[in-house]
Amino acid sequence: MKKMQIFEPAMCCSTGICGVGVDPELLRISTVLNTLEKNGIKVDRFNLSNAPDEFIKNQTINKFINEKGVEELPAIMVDDEIVLTGRYPKNEEFVKILELPANLLAIQPKRVRATIRKSRGCGCSGGDCC
């Protein structure tokens, strides 16, 4: 099995999906990584704020940052080689890079069934709300 590591820029938390303005791309990546983990595929994810020592320990990443700067993060490594920088892999790229079944990361839209009911007010007895 291939070993993938994601080296990310400094973020407020380990996933970057905290706070009010959540980046949809970070949400997608978290979802993909959770799906992979549920299927027994571990991807290591390092954030410059939370794991700076990993950026120092990894000679390839350390050299990359010294040459290109942190502006080129995220850097995606597979089997100790940088395979992608400046963005996260698309779902299809995860499948190809990690040699996974094509349907593993197929995102199926969830169907939501809405029922519209006639309003009966707030439900408080006698119309007196608390």
Buried (B, 14 or more C-beta within 10 A) or exposed (E): EEEBBBBBBEBEEBBBBEEEEEEEEBEBBBBBBEBBEEEEBEBEBBBBBBBEEBBEEBEBBEEBBEEBEBEBBBBBBBEEEBBBBEEBBEBEBBBEBBEBEEEBBEEEEEEEEEEEEEEEEEEEEEEEEE
